[in-house]
Amino acid sequence: MPESIARPALTPVRGALGLSVAMGMGRFFYTPALPLMVTALYWSSAPGAWIATLNYVGYFIGTLVIAQGWVEPNRFVYRLSLIVSTVGLAAVALTPNLIWQGGIRTIAGIASGLIFVCVTQRIPANSRKPRDGGISYGGVGFGILVSGAIVLAAGSIADWRQLWLICAAVSAIFSVLAWTWPIPARIPQHTPAEAAEPTTTDESTDTPTPFEANRRRAMALLSTGYFFQGGGYIIIGTYLVVLAGPVFGATAAASTWLIAGIATAASPLTWSAVAARIGTVKALTLCYCLQVFGALLAVFGSTPFVLIIAAALFGFTFIGVVMMTIGIGTQMGVTNASAKLTSWYSIGQIVGPAIVAAALSEHIAVAFIASAIALAIAMALTLVGVVTGNVDR
């Protein structure tokens, strides 16, 4: 359907499906599929952790090339990335060779990062109603829900290769529907907002004013906190289903991922409403506390009920933290706050699984304790950054 005649009312849905392709399937299908791959291929936890880390390296590269201006987040890049992400899902099924798996997941990570920026950067411009942004962000949770449902429904009758091919087929359908997400063919070099941004340096000395120096300190704290958030949350996102495997069984463990997907889909609109009622900073603090509690709860997940609650808390909080932290960075008036924060988040996502692979691969429960500590540090640094930056609470 040409963009000129695309129905504007469906625009948030197209953004949601784009994020479903990029995140729910392109990045996170690996989570519910991993226990079945470990069983079928006789892997220890380490290969899965390193492959996950390479995927996050790719994601970092995808966000970095846009943040540095090396690649434009334009229509061509967006659509090419949809294709690459979908083909990458199918390519996983070709061989269990670890070099191949790592290479494919790296490329898929790059595509995911590019799609994520192409969609989220355009959400404000493409939102006609306040809830439209929440609908688009909800696509992450919807994609997670779909990926969990695929494994839960077909895991007992299909092998790991067939599961990846099924996911690729669903991703192809979603990509067709997301194809007309409104995004310019060319991105202007300087946006009006950038042109109008006031200078905050002393022109006579070319040194930052006290206001600018204070803002930089606040952003440094916020970025460091976001790094710990990325590292802490991704340990849960990567290993939740693995932790649930002995309790549920390899296939049924995907039900925890299904629960996480449902909670993630509901999260953006819910946290938007909470922030509007009690303020962004209080809402973010509450969101962080629930996330830390969920990580600790998973450690004691010896029963299905406890693991389901932990999965729901994980899904309900991680997108909320993303939305509100980026909102605070933007409120500080920092240019390209979203891109800068996402880069730090991506580095955290690389470090988290790498630490697990190097030191904790045989002690997944301990990894969740490390996750909870990282998330608590992230909350503390973020709140100090808010105070330093004099953010409206």
For each residue, the residues with C-beta under 8 A, 3 or more apart:
1: 5 6 180
2: 5 6 180
3: 6 180 182
4:
5: 1 2
6: 1 2 3 10 11 14 180 182
7: 10 11
8: 11 128
9:
10: 6 7 13 14
11: 6 7 8 14 15 126 128 132 181 182
12: 15 16 126 127 132 133 135 136
13: 10 16 17 135 177
14: 6 10 11 17 18 177 178 179 180 181
15: 11 12 18 19 119 122 123 126 135 136 139 178 181
16: 12 13 19 20 135 136 137 138 139 142
17: 13 14 20 21 139 174 175 177 178
18: 14 15 21 22 78 82 115 118 119 139 174 178 181
19: 15 16 22 23 24 115 116 119 120 136 137 139 140 143
20: 16 17 23 24 25 139 140 142 143 146 174 178
21: 17 18 24 25 26 82 85 86 115 143 171 174 175 178
22: 18 19 26 27 81 85 111 112 113 115 116 119 143
23: 19 20 26 27 28 112 116 139 140 143 144
24: 19 20 21 27 28 29 139 140 141 142 143 144 145 146 147 261
25: 20 21 28 29 85 89 143 146 147 167 170 171 174
26: 21 22 23 29 85 86 88 89 108 111 112 115 171
27: 22 23 24 30 55 59 108 109 112
28: 23 24 25 31 143 144 147 237 257
29: 24 25 26 32 33 89 147 150 164 167
30: 27 33 34 51 52 55 105 238
31: 28 34 147 237 238 240 241 257
32: 29 35 147 148 150 151 152 241 253 254 257
33: 29 30 36 37 147 151 160 163 164 167
34: 30 31 37 38 48 238 241 242
35: 32 38 39 241 242 245 250 251 253 254
36: 33 39 40 151 155 159 160 163 250 251
37: 33 34 40 41 43 48 96 160
38: 34 35 41 42 43 44 45 48 242 250
39: 35 36 42 250
40: 36 37 159 160
41: 37 38 96 160
42: 38 39
43: 37 38 46 47 48
44: 38 47 361 362
45: 38 48 49 242 356 357 361 362 364
46: 43 49 50 357 361
47: 43 44 50 51 98
48: 34 37 38 43 45 51 52 238 242
49: 45 46 52 53 238 353 354 356 357 361
50: 46 47 53 54 98 102 353 354 357
51: 30 47 48 54 55 98 101 102 105
52: 30 48 49 55 56 105 238 353
53: 49 50 56 57 350 353 354 357
54: 50 51 57 58 102 103 105 106 109
55: 27 30 51 52 58 59 105 106 108 109 112
56: 52 53 59 60 109 234 346 349 350 353
57: 53 54 60 61 106 109 350
58: 54 55 61 62 105 106 107 108 109 110 111 112 113
59: 27 55 56 62 63 109 110 112 113 116 346 349
60: 56 57 63 64 109 113 343 346 347 349 350
61: 57 58 64 65 109 110 113
62: 58 59 65 66 81 109 110 111 112 113 114 116 117
63: 59 60 66 67 113 114 116 117 339 342 343 346
64: 60 61 67 68 113 343 346
65: 61 62 68 70 71 114
66: 62 63 69 70 71 72 73 113 114 117 339
67: 63 64 336 339 340 342 343
68: 64 65
69: 66
70: 65 66
71: 65 66 77 114
72: 66 77 186 187
73: 66 77 78 114 117 118 121 183 187
74: 77 78 118 183 184 185 186 187
75: 78 79 183 184 185
76: 79 80 185
77: 71 72 73 74 80 81 114 118
78: 18 73 74 75 81 82 114 115 118 119 181 183
79: 75 76 82 83 179
80: 76 77 83 84
81: 22 62 77 78 84 85 110 111 112 114 115 118
82: 18 21 78 79 85 86 111 115 175 178 179
83: 79 80 86 87 175
84: 80 81 87 88 107 108 110 111
85: 21 22 25 26 81 82 88 89 108 111 112 115 171 175
86: 21 26 82 83 89 90 168 171 172 175
87: 83 84 90 91 168
88: 26 84 85 91 92 104 105 107 108 111
89: 25 26 29 85 86 92 108 164 165 167 168 171
90: 86 87 93 94 164 165 168
91: 87 88 94 104
92: 88 89 101 104 105 164
93: 90 160 161 162 164 165 168
94: 90 91 100
95: 100 101
96: 37 41 100 101
97: 100 101
98: 47 50 51 101 102
99: 102 103
100: 94 95 96 97 103 104
101: 51 92 95 96 97 98 104 105
102: 50 51 54 98 99 105 106
103: 54 99 100 106 107
104: 88 91 92 100 101 107 108
105: 30 51 52 54 55 58 88 92 101 102 108 109
106: 54 55 57 58 102 103 109 110
107: 58 84 88 103 104 110 111
108: 26 27 55 58 84 85 88 89 104 105 111 112
109: 27 54 55 56 57 58 59 60 61 62 105 106 112 113
110: 58 59 61 62 81 84 106 107 113 114
111: 22 26 58 62 81 82 84 85 88 107 108 114 115
112: 22 23 26 27 55 58 59 62 81 85 108 109 115 116
113: 22 58 59 60 61 62 63 64 66 109 110 116 117 346
114: 62 63 65 66 71 73 77 78 81 110 111 117 118
115: 18 19 21 22 26 78 81 82 85 111 112 118 119
116: 19 22 23 59 62 63 112 113 119 120 342
117: 62 63 66 73 113 114 120 121 339 342
118: 18 73 74 77 78 81 114 115 121 122 181 183
119: 15 18 19 22 78 115 116 122 123 136 181
120: 19 116 117 123 136 137 338
121: 73 117 118 338
122: 15 118 119 125 126 181 182 183
123: 15 119 120 126 127 132 133 136 137
124: 127 133
125: 122 182
126: 11 12 15 122 123 132 136 181 182
127: 12 123 124 130 132 133 136
128: 8 11 132
129: 132
130: 127 133 134 272
131: 134 135 269 272
132: 11 12 123 126 127 128 129 135 136
133: 12 123 124 127 130 136 137 268 272
134: 130 131 137 138 268 269 272
135: 12 13 15 16 131 132 138 139 268 269
136: 12 15 16 19 119 120 123 126 127 132 133 139
137: 16 19 120 123 133 134 140 268 319 323
138: 16 134 135 141 142 264 265 266 267 268 269
139: 15 16 17 18 19 20 23 24 135 136 142 143
140: 19 20 23 24 137 143 144 264 265 319
141: 24 138 144 145 260 261 262 263 264 265 266 267 268 315 319
142: 16 20 24 138 139 145 146 261 265
143: 19 20 21 22 23 24 25 28 139 140 146 147 174 261
144: 23 24 28 140 141 147 148 257 260 261 264 265 315
145: 24 141 142 148 149 258 261 262 264 265
146: 20 24 25 142 143 149 150 170 261
147: 24 25 28 29 31 32 33 143 144 150 151 167 257 261
148: 32 144 145 151 152 254 255 256 257 258 259 260 261
149: 145 146 152 153 258 261
150: 29 32 146 147 153 154 163 166 167 170
151: 32 33 36 147 148 154 155 163 251 254 257
152: 32 148 149 155 251 252 254 255 258
153: 149 150
154: 150 151 157 158 162 163 166
155: 36 151 152 158 163 250 251 254
156: 251
157: 154
158: 154 155 162 163 166
159: 36 40 162 163
160: 33 36 37 40 41 93 163 164
161: 93 164 165
162: 93 154 158 159 165 166
163: 33 36 150 151 154 155 158 159 160 166 167
164: 29 33 89 90 92 93 160 161 167 168
165: 89 90 93 161 162 168 169
166: 150 154 158 162 163 169 170
167: 25 29 33 89 147 150 163 164 170 171
168: 86 87 89 90 93 164 165 171 172
169: 165 166 172 173
170: 25 146 150 166 167 173 174
171: 21 25 26 85 86 89 167 168 174 175
172: 86 168 169 175 176
173: 169 170 176 177
174: 17 18 20 21 25 143 170 171 177 178
175: 17 21 82 83 85 86 171 172 178 179
176: 172 173 179
177: 13 14 17 173 174
178: 14 15 17 18 20 21 82 174 175 181
179: 14 79 82 175 176
180: 1 2 3 6 14
181: 11 14 15 18 78 118 119 122 126 178
182: 3 6 11 122 125 126
183: 73 74 75 78 118 122
184: 74 75 187 188
185: 74 75 76
186: 72 74
187: 72 73 74 184
188: 184 191
189:
190: 194 195
191: 188 194 195
192: 195 196
193: 196 197
194: 190 191 197 335
195: 190 191 192
196: 192 193
197: 193 194 333 335
198:
199: 203
200: 208 209 211 212 215
201: 206 207 208 209 212
202: 205 206 207 208 209
203: 199 206
204:
205: 202
206: 201 202 203
207: 201 202
208: 200 201 202 212 213 216
209: 200 201 202 212 213
210: 213 214
211: 200 214 215
212: 200 201 208 209 215 216
213: 208 209 210 216 217
214: 210 211 217 218 388 389 390
215: 200 211 212 218 219 332 333 334 389
216: 208 212 213 219 220
217: 213 214 220 221 388
218: 214 215 221 222 332 385 386 388 389 390 391
219: 215 216 222 223 329 332 334 337 340 385 389
220: 216 217 223 224 385
221: 217 218 224 225 381 382 384 385 388
222: 218 219 225 226 325 328 329 332 341 381 382 385 386 389
223: 219 220 226 227 340 341 344
224: 220 221 227 228 344 381
225: 221 222 228 229 325 377 378 379 380 381 382 385
226: 222 223 229 230 325 341 344 345 348 378 382
227: 223 224 230 231 344 345 347 348 351 378
228: 224 225 231 232 348 374 375 377 378 381
229: 225 226 232 233 321 325 345 348 374 375 378 382
230: 226 227 233 234 344 345 346 347 348 349 352
231: 227 228 234 235 348 349 351 352 355 371 374
232: 228 229 235 236 291 295 348 352 370 371 372 373 374 375 378
233: 229 230 236 237 291 314 318 321 352 371 375
234: 56 230 231 237 238 348 349 352 353
235: 231 232 238 239 295 352 353 356 367 368 370 371 374
236: 232 233 239 240 294 295 298 314 318 368 371
237: 28 31 233 234 240 314 318
238: 30 31 34 48 49 52 234 235 242 352 353 356
239: 235 236 242 243 356 364 367 368
240: 31 236 237 243 244 256 257 260 298 307 310 311 314
241: 31 32 34 35 244 245 253 254 256 257
242: 34 35 38 45 48 238 239 245 253 364
243: 239 240 298 301 307 364 365 368
244: 240 241 247 248 253 255 256 301 307 311
245: 35 241 242 248 249 250 253
246:
247: 244 253 301 302 303 304 307
248: 244 245 252 253 255 256 304 307
249: 245 252 253
250: 35 36 38 39 155 245 253
251: 35 36 151 152 155 156 254
252: 152 248 249 255
253: 32 35 241 242 244 245 247 248 249 250 256 257
254: 32 35 148 151 152 155 241 251 257 258
255: 148 152 244 248 252 258 259 308
256: 148 240 241 244 248 253 259 260 307 308 310 311
257: 28 31 32 144 147 148 151 240 241 253 254 260 261 311
258: 145 148 149 152 254 255 261 262
259: 148 255 256 262 263 308 311 312 315
260: 141 144 148 240 256 257 263 264 311 312 314 315
261: 24 141 142 143 144 145 146 147 148 149 257 258 264 265 315
262: 141 145 258 259 265 266 312 315
263: 141 259 260 266 267 311 312 313 314 315 316
264: 138 140 141 144 145 260 261 267 315 316 318 319
265: 138 140 141 142 144 145 261 262 315
266: 138 141 262 263 269 270 316
267: 138 141 263 264 270 271 315 316 317 318 319 320
268: 133 134 135 137 138 141 271 272 319 320 323
269: 131 134 135 138 266 272 273
270: 266 267 273 274 316 320
271: 267 268 274 275 283 287 319 320 323 324
272: 130 131 133 134 268 269 275 276 323
273: 269 270 276 277
274: 270 271 277 278 283 286
275: 271 272 278 279 280 283 284 324 327
276: 272 273
277: 273 274
278: 274 275 282 283 286
279: 275 282 283 393
280: 275 283 284 324 327 328 331 391 393
281: 284 285 328 383 386 391 393
282: 278 279 285 286 393
283: 271 274 275 278 279 280 286 287 320 324
284: 275 280 281 287 288 320 321 324 325 328 382
285: 281 282 288 289 379 383
286: 274 278 282 283 289 290
287: 271 283 284 290 291 317 320 321 324
288: 284 285 291 292 317 321 375 378 379 382
289: 285 286 292 293 379
290: 286 287 293 294 313 316 317
291: 232 233 287 288 294 295 313 314 317 318 321 375
292: 288 289 295 296 372 375 376 379
293: 289 290 296 297 313
294: 236 290 291 297 298 309 310 312 313 314 317
295: 232 235 236 291 292 298 299 310 314 368 369 371 372 375
296: 292 293 299 300 368 369 372
297: 293 294 300 301 306 309 310 313
298: 236 240 243 294 295 301 306 307 310 314 368
299: 295 296 365 368 369 372
300: 296 297 306
301: 243 244 247 297 298 306 307 310
302: 247 306
303: 247 306 307
304: 247 248 307 308
305: 308 309
306: 297 298 300 301 302 303 309 310
307: 240 243 244 247 248 256 298 301 303 304 310 311
308: 255 256 259 304 305 311 312
309: 294 297 305 306 312 313
310: 240 256 294 295 297 298 301 306 307 313 314
311: 240 244 256 257 259 260 263 307 308 314 315
312: 259 260 262 263 294 308 309 315 316
313: 263 290 291 293 294 297 309 310 316 317
314: 233 236 237 240 260 263 291 294 295 298 310 311 317 318
315: 141 144 259 260 261 262 263 264 265 267 311 312 318 319
316: 263 264 266 267 270 290 312 313 320
317: 267 287 288 290 291 294 313 314 320 321
318: 233 236 237 264 267 291 314 315 321 322
319: 137 140 141 264 267 268 271 315 322 323
320: 267 268 270 271 283 284 287 316 317 323 324
321: 229 233 284 287 288 291 317 318 324 325
322: 318 319 325 326 345
323: 137 268 271 272 319 320 326 327
324: 271 275 280 283 284 287 320 321 327 328
325: 222 225 226 229 284 321 322 328 329 341 382
326: 322 323 329 330 337 338 341 342
327: 275 280 323 324 330 331
328: 222 280 281 284 324 325 331 332 382 385 386 389 391
329: 219 222 325 326 332 334 337 338 340 341
330: 326 327 333 334 337 338
331: 280 327 328 391 392
332: 215 218 219 222 328 329 337 389 391
333: 197 215 330
334: 215 219 329 330 337 340
335: 194 197
336: 67 339 340
337: 219 326 329 330 332 334 340 341
338: 120 121 326 329 330 341 342
339: 63 66 67 117 336 342 343
340: 67 219 223 329 334 336 337 343 344
341: 222 223 226 325 326 329 337 338 344 345
342: 63 67 116 117 326 338 339 345 346
343: 60 63 64 67 339 340 346 347
344: 223 224 226 227 230 340 341 347 348
345: 226 227 229 230 322 341 342 348 349
346: 56 59 60 63 64 113 230 342 343 349 350
347: 60 227 230 343 344 350 351
348: 226 227 228 229 230 231 232 234 344 345 351 352 374
349: 56 59 60 230 231 234 345 346 352 353
350: 53 56 57 60 346 347 353 354
351: 227 231 347 348 354 355
352: 230 231 232 233 234 235 238 348 349 355 356 371 374
353: 49 50 52 53 56 234 235 238 349 350 356 357
354: 49 50 53 350 351 357 358
355: 231 351 352 358 359 360 367 370
356: 45 49 235 238 239 352 353 359 360 361 364 367 370
357: 45 46 49 50 53 353 354 361
358: 354 355 361
359: 355 356
360: 355 356 363 364 366 367 370
361: 44 45 46 49 356 357 358 364
362: 44 45
363: 360 366 367
364: 45 239 242 243 356 360 361 367 368
365: 243 299 368 369
366: 360 363 369 370
367: 235 239 355 356 360 363 364 370 371
368: 235 236 239 243 295 296 298 299 364 365 371 372
369: 295 296 299 365 366 372 373
370: 232 235 355 356 360 366 367 373 374
371: 231 232 233 235 236 295 352 367 368 374 375
372: 232 292 295 296 299 368 369 375 376
373: 232 369 370 376 377
374: 228 229 231 232 235 348 352 370 371 377 378
375: 228 229 232 233 288 291 292 295 371 372 378 379
376: 292 372 373 379 380
377: 225 228 373 374 380 381
378: 225 226 227 228 229 232 288 374 375 381 382
379: 225 285 288 289 292 375 376 382 383
380: 225 376 377 383 384
381: 221 222 224 225 228 377 378 384 385
382: 221 222 225 226 229 284 288 325 328 378 379 385 386
383: 281 285 379 380 386 387
384: 221 380 381 387 388
385: 218 219 220 221 222 225 328 381 382 388 389
386: 218 222 281 328 382 383 389 391 393
387: 383 384 390 391
388: 214 217 218 221 384 385
389: 214 215 218 219 222 328 332 385 386
390: 214 218 387
391: 218 280 281 328 331 332 386 387
392: 331
393: 279 280 281 282 386
